[in-house]
């Protein structure tokens, strides 16, 4: 590369710009860069130690909970309460709310799952709160509600003129109420019972697998520790059952931040209500499948808690109804370390300060603090998802990239500026990405080897059928003979593990809409002899 040259025409001298920059850096490095970097190192080391101690504390608690079997929800006599309810028919009234906003891909799944809950119909009220801006979609949602009304479900379709504080999605299992409400009936101090999330599209792509690693730690460690030690944790917005009295005592829903669910949980906790996390109960959820949707979601999840911390710090300090230990847990552990320090350490320390010390050798960074401490924090986070440990390197890189967006969002929330109240609903793609792979596979020309295998498989199966019809083995019973044929079919299917077969089985995960489209496409496709033999039954 050519050197950039500057000319001083008065004295007719030439200066090398690169040398000038280097000389300026040498002049500024010692008096300015070194002191500032040392201060940054000390601050980041302090934050890193705080985060490490918090992770160690949670690891110790969760190990004790797992080894000793001291999960709080296991001490409740849930089965006895169920039997008492069924015997006395004294069912509490349950209100289920389904907020929606242009949820074309999942509205039928959510409404169908809620209307299919196992609970007496005269003690269940379902509210569909539709904020959709698409008039055609609103008509479809209303039509779906009318269908369930005709089936005897007490479901109400509600709309409003504004779009403040909307939410969406989730699919509870049929026995969800039976596995949550008994806890509220046994302990009158409980205000919330929270279930964990189960991600139906975790295997869709690498990004969803990495998201699963982060969220699995949140549920299996953070929520479990909060429930076991302080009876407090952040309400996740869905998959939870609130006591109406607790909700009213806390002042109801408030949309002053983008995390109204966490806001409600903190206010209810300050009123003395206790929370219970049931880790064995999972509710289906869909992860964002595109980076754009995930980035908007993470902005909301990082900016909202920081803004809520700003608004409620003094209220938590002066509260007299909770213990000092609980105040310390909420302020230090829940908000400061997990919602702020965790983001800032990842970005400022790992991505800026540590690389900067290489350029400034005068600043010494001890090896244990630069290598061992971050490695320990990373392992403690990733160990909760053992099935994805081989993706650890990708997860580290992904988290470092996302730390920029999270740190920026946390600062915006603390200062309450710019995009502090920005709300972009997380886009639900259903099975769209998988459909693209299926279409691409369908357009791919089939190889001669695969065609020959299909022909051989069809001939082999035809021979098996002929053998079963003409000369069955007299030494085998009918059941044993059918089992032998079934194993032969399984061997053929195992031999032909093509992408199309895998995608056919995988469509059970994410949505009925896309599954029906795929089945319709498959029915229009010319079927081979192998498929006509119904091996895919």
Buried (B, 14 or more C-beta within 10 A) or exposed (E): EEEEEEEEEEEEEEEEEEEEEEEEEEEEBEEEBBEEBBEBBEBBBEBBEBBBEBBEBBBEBBEEBEEEEEBBBEEBEBEEBBEBBEEEEEBEEBEBBBBBBBBBBBBBBBBBBBBBBEBEEEBBBBBBBBBBEEEEBBEBBBEBBEBBBEEEBBBEBEEEEEEEBBBBBBBBBEEBBBBBBBBBBBBEEBBBBBBBBBBBBBEBBEBBBBBBBBBBBBBBBBBBBBBBBBBBBBBBBBBBBBBEEBBEBBEEEEEEBBBBBBBBBBBBBBBBBBBBBBBEBBBBBBBBBBEEBBBBBBBBBBBBBBBBBBBBBEEBEEBEEBEEEBBEBBBBBBBBBBBBBBBBBBBBBBBEBBEBBEEBEEBEBEEEBBEEBBEBBBEBBBBBBEEBEEBBEBBBEBBEBBBBBBBBBBBBBBEBEEBBBEBBBBBBBBBBBBBEBBEEEEEEEEEEEEEEBBEEBBEBBEEBEEEBEEEEEEEEEEEEBEEBBEEBBEEBBEEBEBEBBEBBEBBEBBBBBBBEBBEEEBEEEEEBEBBEBEBEE
